[in-house]
Amino acid sequence: MSFYKFPNDFWWGSASSAAQSEGASLAEGKAPTIWDHWFEQQPWRFFDGVGPADTSTFYQNYKSDIQLMKQLGHNSFRTSISWARLIPDGVGAVNPKAVEFYTNMIQELKNAGIEPFICLFHFDMPLVMQEKGGWENREVVDAYVEYTKTCFDLFGKDVRYWFTFNEPIVPVEQGYLYDAHYPNVVDFKRAVQVAYHTMLAHAKAVSAYHHSHEHGQIGIVLNLTPSYPRSSHPSDEKAARMADLLFNRSFLDPAVLGQYPQELVQLMADYNVAPKTEPGDSELLRLGKVDMLGVNYYQPRRVKARLNAINPDGPMLPEWFFEPYEMPVRKMNRYRGWEIYEKGVYDILLNLKENYGNIPCYISENGMGVEDEQRFIVNGQVQDDYRIEFIRNHLIWVNKAMTEGANCRGYHLWTFIDCWSWANAYKNRYGFVALDLKTQQRTIKKSGNWIAQVARDNGFDSGDN
């Protein structure tokens, strides 16, 4: 039996977000986000009709929740600040109730020996900003940067690790390509503009932090999904390269290298979907390189060359350049419909080592959502051995990458307590801690006890559960 040892200063913890955990979605001065608005307009698009007001009540219960984190061996925890709670009008006056909450929450984490990792935007655009055009409007970029400066001023003395965005490609994909998130647009050119302005906002926020006299680090959290070709045939390998270009490098390269891949720039020009730019943008991006990187990893992307011609009269989509491929005998999380491929996290970390200067990074999300977990309750506790196996197998590959020189600093599971998950609401549960939605009672799952032991030992045996 092998023992997988991690450094003594390795970050053990979990991740969540304001919109998915706080609740109190329109309370104590908070203004609506696009999620509050969309749920009001189309509640049937949310699983079981559960909206953003019905989350895991972190706003009220953060003190006891943080004590649970400490019990689970956390030395770090990532969550986000709600722009709509802190600055209800998007610009201007700060909400004192929000300042009080975030100040107290951050201090509570530090008092418990848990390092706060604070993300500044996690999908929750204030409605007032979306009504101005959201990330299509450069005015919103500037408003976001002012919001981030306010956060640095208010909380910078206690927060050492900041992240500008979580998974910035998701609002692009789901909101502007596939009609899965508000504003439910299907338009490739507008999607490109949203992506571009998001990275400008990121770069300007990074520069603002670097000039704010704080002594911490700032990064971005990207969901990196490695693209694997069906075969070594050049057409399949090109398909995989295009998928990687569109879904990974479109954010990874400007964030870490300070510039877009030339192949991507040319592709956008060839299809007449290049974003509007302004003089000086390239310098902004160059100055906005991150200090560290959060890596969210859930599944691989397997692709092949297109077998059929595209419909040029239909909307342009990334799938113009590849087709999905289902590898035979793949391991699946059937509840989420995602392939489980643990080696993918190793491939990501080695790619960062070899092609991105071995930037300091950590696994900022990884997790397994399962439906109807109450089926696995024995003596009052969810016996989620499947989650323990999932985490262990990914950590084995993280450990292997680290032994080969990858600069990985930690591992955060999604998530701490079962939380609300956008349009999926509570369909799938991800937490170390089970949540009873009716009573809000928290109960540590078997995986929570397991990770507490792993954190204490800074490692685990290969067969330990």
N, C-alpha and C positions, 0 to 999 in steps of 0.2 A: 504494500500500500504506500502510495506517494503522499508526501506532505507538501502542499503548495504554499510557500511562504511569501508574504508581501512586506514591503518596508514598514517600519514602525510609524512613519508619518503618512501612511496611505489614507486617503479620504474614504471613509465608509459612511454611507448615508442613503438618502433617497431624495426624490424631486417631486415637486408639485407646482401649482400656479395659483395666483390670486383668484382668477375666474372659476377655477375648478374646485377650490377648497374653501374659500372664505365664507360663501353665503352672503347674507346681508346685502344682496345685490343692488338694492336701491335704498339702503338705510344710511343714516348718519351722514348725509350730504353727498353720497356717491351718485354720480350721474349714470345714465344707461350706456352700456356698450352695444356694439352691433349684435351681441348674443341676446341681451335683454330685448332688443327691438325685434330681432328675427323670431324669437320665441313668442312674443306678443302677436306677431303677424301670422306665423305658421307653426303653431304648437304641434301639429300632427307630424312634422318632420323630425321630431325629437322622440327617442325611444320611450315608450310608456308615458309620453306627455310630460316628462320631467325636465324642467328648465333650470336656468342658472341660479335661481333663488334657492333651489333645493340641493345644496351641496353639503360638504362635511363640516360645516359650521366652525371652521378654523378661526373666524373673526371673533366668535364668542369663547371658544375653547382652546385658544392657542397655548395657554399656560399648562394645562393638563396634557395637551398633545405633545408639547415639547418635553415634558417629563417622560412620556412614553417613548419618544425618540431616544432620550438618554438611556432608558431601560433597554432599548434595542441596540445599544452600542454605537449610536451615531456620533461621529465627531464632526459632521458637516451635514448641511441640508440646503437644498436649493428651492426657493420659491420666487414669486415675482411681486412687484409692486403694481397695483392697478392705477394706470394713468387717470382713468375716469373717477377713481376714488380720491386720489391726491389732488388733482386739478380738475374739478367737475366741468368747467367750461373749456377744457383742453388747453387754454392759455390763461394767464392771469392769476387770480386769487387761489391760494392753497387752502385746502380743507383742513382745519385744525384737528378734527376728529381723526382724519387719516394720518396726520403727522403723529398724533398720540399713539394710534394703533401700531404703526410700523416702527416707531421708536421703541415702544415697549416690547413688541415681538422680537425685534433684533436683539435687544438687551437680554430678553429672556433666553434666547438661544445662546448668547455668549456666557451668561451666568451658568448655563448647563454644560458648558464646555463644547458647544456645537458651533462650528464656524458657519456664519450665514453666507450663502452664495445667492446673490440677488440679481434676478433678471428684470430688465426694464420693460420688456414687451413680450407677452405670451398670447398672441392671437386676439387680444381683447381691445380692439380699436374703439375709443370713445365714439359714440354715435354722432356727436357734434362734429368730430373730425371726419367721419365717414361722409357726413352730409356735405362736406367741402370737397369730396372726391377721394378721401382716404389717401393711400400712397400714390395715387395718380397725380396728386396735387403737391407741388413743391412747397407750398405754404405749410402743409402738414408736416413735411420733413423738418422745416425750421421750428415748428411748434413742438415736435418730438424732442429736438435737440435742447430746447429751453426746458422742457420737462425733465430731461436727464440731468441737466445742470442743477435743477432744483433738488433732485434726488441726491446728487453728489454733495451739495451744500448741506442738506438736512441730515444725511445718514453716513456720509463719507468717513467720518472719524471712527465709526464702528464696523464698517463693511470693507473688507479687504479684497473681495472677489466679486466683480460685476460682470454682467453679460448683457449686451445690447438687445439681442433678440433670441428667442427660442424658435428653432426650425423656421426660418423666414420663408422657405420655399412653400410651406403649407398654405398660408393665405393666398399665395400665387396660384398654386395648383387647384386648391379646393374652392377658392373664391372667384377665380378668373379663368379657369380652364374646364373644370369638371362639374360645376353646379352643385357642389356639396356643402359649401359654406356661403354665408352672406358676404358679398352682395349678389352672388349667384349669376356671375357674368361668364360667358363663354366667348373669349376674344383673346387670341394669342398676342396680338400687338399690345393690348392693354395690360395683359399679364406681364409682358416684358418690361413695360414702363413701371409697373408696381414693383417688380423685382429690382430694377435699377435704382429707383428712388429709395427703396428699403436699404440697399447697400450704401447709398449716399448718406442716409440718416445714420446708419451704423458708423460710417467712417467719421462723420462730423462729431458724433457722440464720443467716439474713441479719442479723437483729438482734444475734445473739450475736457475729458477726464485727464489726459496726459498733461494738460495745462492747469489742472485744478489744485495742484500742490498736495494731492493725496499720494499715499505711498503704497497703494494696492496694485491690483492688476485688473485689466478689463479684457474681455473676450467676447465670443459669440458661441451659441449652441447650435450646431448643425446636425440634422439627421442624415448621416452618410449611409447610403445604401449601395454597397458595391455591386457593380454590374458584371455579370458573368455570361459569356457567349455560349450558345448551344454547342458550338464546335470550334475547332481551330481554323475553319474555313474563313478566308479574308472577309467575306460578306457578313458573317456572323460576328467576327471580331470588330468590324466597323460599326455594326449595330450596337454592340456593347460600349464602344468608345463614344458613340453619339448619346446613348443613355447616360453615361457617366458625365459627359459634357453638360447636358441639360439639367440633370438632377443633382449632381454633386459639385462639379467644378464651377458652375455658374455662381455659387456662393463661396465655395472654399477658396478659390484662387484670389478673388478680390479681398477676402477677409485676411488671408495669411500672407499672400504675395503682393497685395496692393494693386493688382491689375487683373483684367479679364483675360482669359485665354484667347489668343488671336483667332483660333479656329471658331470659337463661339461668336466673336465679333463679326467675322466674315459670314457665318451662317445667318445671323440676324440681318445683315445687309443683303445677302442673296435673296432672302424671302421677304424683304421690305417690311420687317418688323422691328428694326433697330429703334431703341428708345431716343427720345429727345434729350439732348445733353446741353450743357452750358460750358463756356470756357472756364478752365480751372478745375473741372470735375476730376480729371485724371490725377491731378495733384492732391485733391481731397482724398481720393481712394488710396493713393500711395502713403499718405500720412495716417490712414486709418487702419493700419495693420494691427492685428490683435497681439496681446501678450500671451494668451493661452486660448485653448479651444475646448469646448464641450462637445462630446461626440454622443449622439443618440443613435443607438443601433437596435433594430428589431428584426429585420428580415433582409435577405438578399434580393436583388433584382436579376432575373434570368431572362435573357432576350435572344432573339434570332433575327436574321434578315427578313424583311417583309416578303411574304409569299404572294401577296395580292397588291395591285396598284391602289394608290390612295384615290379618294374622291376629291378632285380639286375644287368642286363646288361646295364641299362641306367645310366646317370650321377647321382651321389648322390646329393640329394637336401634336404633342411630342411623338405620338405613335406613328406619325408620318415617316419616322426614321428608323423604326424597329417594331418588332412584335413581341409580346410576352411569350415566354417559353416555360412550360411546366416540366421540370425535371422528373423523370420516372422515379418511383420509390423514394420520394422526398418525405422528410419528417415535417408534420404540420401541427400548428395550433389550429385545430378545426373550428374553435369558437370564433377566432378572429379572421380565419382564412389566410393566415400568413405562414410561410415556410419557416421552420426553425433550422438555422444553419449557424452553429456556434463559431465555426472557423472564420466566418465573415468579420468578426470583431478583430481577429488577428490580422486579417488582410488589410483592414482599415488602418490599424496602428502601424503596420509595416510600410504602408503607402505614405503615411504622414512622416515616418522616419526617413524614407528614401527620397521623397519628392517635395517635402514641405519643411525642411530644415529641422526635423524632429522636434517640432514645436511642443512645448509642455501642453499636455491634454489630459482629460479624464473621461471616463464613460459616464456621461451626464444623465442618460436614460437607457434602460434596458428592462424588459419586463414581459410578463405573460398574463394576458387577460383571459379569464375563464368565467363562463356563465354558470349560474345556479350553484355557487360554491357551498351553499348550505347542505348540499348532498354529501359533502365531505366532513361534516361536523361529527366529531366523536368526543363525548364528555365535554361538550361546550366549546370545543376548539376546532377550527378548520384545519384538517390534516392535509396541507397542500404540499405533499412530497413532490408533485409535478413541478411546482415553482422552485423548490430547493434544487431539484435536478437541473432545471433550466438555468438558474443562477450559477450553480457550481460549474456546469459545463462551459458557460461563457467565461467565467473567471479563470478556468484552466487555460483557455486560449489567450486571455489577457496576460496571465502569468508567463506564458511561453513567449509572447511578444516582448514583454519586459526583460526576460532573460536574454533576448536577442538585441536589446538596446533601445526598445521603444520607450519614449518619455511619457509614460502613462502614470498619473498621480493618484487615481482614485476610481471608485465605482459607486454610482447611485442607481438604485432601483426606481423605476416608476411603478408604484408610488408608495408613500408612507401609509396613509389610510385610504381605503377604497374611495375614489373620488369621482365626481361628475366628469364625463368625457364627451364634451361637445354634443353633437347630435346623437351619439350613442348613449348618453346619460349614464345609467348604471347597468347597462346590459352586460358588460364584462367587468369583472373585479380584478384589480391589479395589486392591492396593497399588502404590506406586511401585517396590517391591522384590519380586521373586518369591521364594517360599519353597518349597524342596524338603522336603516333610513327612518323608521318610525320613531324609535326611541333615542337615536343618535348614540347608542351604547357602542363603545369600542372594545374589541376583544383581540388580543394578539394571536395571530395564526402560528402554526408550527414553523413556518419560514421566518417569522419574526424572532422566535427563540433561537433558530439556527444562525441567523445573521448576527445576533448578539454574541454568540460564541465565536464566530468567525472574526468579528471585530476585536474581541478580547485577545484572541490568539494571533491576529494578523495573518490568518491562513486557515487551512482546513485539510483534512485527509480526503483522498479521492473518493472514498466510500462512506464518508461521514454524513449521516443525516439525522 
